């Protein structure tokens, strides 16, 4: 680990990491509509909630409002695409 660390110290910063060159998303009415729907779907706290169960509920069949990390991640990516499209517009 130390040897690898020392090699990295000698490496110029621009050679350590190269950002991915992605084409920015193109702005469209559909993309804007999707962003509006995501924003409108936020609850009063600013969270996306849905019916679900928590792992620790055991055999209890009741559902409650939960924040699903998969939904959160997907929505953030879609909003970021919209913002990227606006920036490149």
C-alpha positions as CSV (number, residue, x, y, z in Angstrom):
1,X,0.0,0.0,0.0
2,X,2.8,2.4,0.9
3,X,4.6,1.7,-2.5
4,X,1.4,2.4,-4.4
5,X,0.7,5.5,-2.4
6,X,4.3,6.8,-3.1
7,X,3.7,6.1,-6.9
8,X,0.5,8.0,-6.8
9,X,2.3,11.0,-5.1
10,X,4.6,11.2,-8.1
11,X,1.8,11.1,-10.7
12,X,0.7,14.4,-12.0
13,X,-2.8,15.3,-10.9
14,X,-4.2,15.5,-14.5
15,X,-3.2,11.8,-14.9
16,X,-4.8,10.5,-11.8
17,X,-8.4,11.0,-12.9
18,X,-10.1,11.8,-16.2
19,X,-13.7,12.8,-16.1
20,X,-16.0,10.9,-18.3
21,X,-16.9,12.8,-21.4
22,X,-20.7,12.4,-21.6
23,X,-22.9,14.2,-24.1
24,X,-25.2,16.4,-22.1
25,X,-28.8,15.5,-22.3
26,X,-30.8,17.5,-24.8
27,X,-33.6,19.7,-23.5
28,X,-37.1,18.6,-24.5
29,X,-40.6,19.3,-23.4
30,X,-40.8,15.7,-22.2
31,X,-37.7,16.1,-20.0
32,X,-39.1,19.4,-18.5
33,X,-42.5,17.7,-17.9
34,X,-40.8,14.8,-16.1
35,X,-38.8,17.2,-13.9
36,X,-42.0,19.1,-13.1
37,X,-43.7,15.9,-12.1
38,X,-40.8,14.9,-9.9
39,X,-40.9,18.2,-8.1
40,X,-44.7,18.1,-7.7
41,X,-44.4,14.6,-6.2
42,X,-42.3,15.9,-3.2
43,X,-44.2,15.9,0.1
44,X,-44.4,18.9,2.4
45,X,-41.0,18.1,3.8
46,X,-39.4,17.8,0.3
47,X,-39.2,14.0,0.3
48,X,-40.4,11.4,-2.2
49,X,-42.4,8.9,-0.2
50,X,-44.3,5.8,-1.2
51,X,-46.2,3.0,0.4
52,X,-43.8,0.4,1.8
53,X,-42.6,-1.7,4.7
54,X,-39.6,-1.4,6.9
55,X,-37.4,-4.5,7.3
56,X,-37.8,-4.5,11.1
57,X,-41.6,-4.8,10.8
58,X,-41.4,-8.6,10.7
59,X,-44.7,-10.3,9.8
60,X,-46.7,-7.1,10.2
61,X,-48.6,-6.6,6.9
62,X,-49.2,-2.9,7.5
63,X,-47.6,-0.5,5.1
64,X,-46.5,3.1,5.8
65,X,-45.0,6.0,4.0
66,X,-41.3,5.3,3.4
67,X,-38.5,6.8,1.4
68,X,-37.0,4.2,-0.9
69,X,-33.4,4.9,-1.7
70,X,-33.8,3.4,-5.2
71,X,-36.6,5.9,-6.0
72,X,-34.6,8.8,-4.5
73,X,-31.6,7.9,-6.6
74,X,-33.5,7.6,-9.8
75,X,-35.3,10.9,-9.2
76,X,-32.1,12.7,-8.4
77,X,-30.5,11.4,-11.6
78,X,-33.5,12.5,-13.7
79,X,-33.5,16.0,-12.1
80,X,-29.7,16.2,-12.8
81,X,-30.3,15.3,-16.4
82,X,-32.9,18.1,-16.7
83,X,-30.5,20.6,-15.1
84,X,-27.7,19.5,-17.4
85,X,-30.0,20.0,-20.4
86,X,-30.9,23.5,-19.2
87,X,-27.3,24.4,-18.8
88,X,-26.3,23.2,-22.3
89,X,-29.4,24.8,-23.9
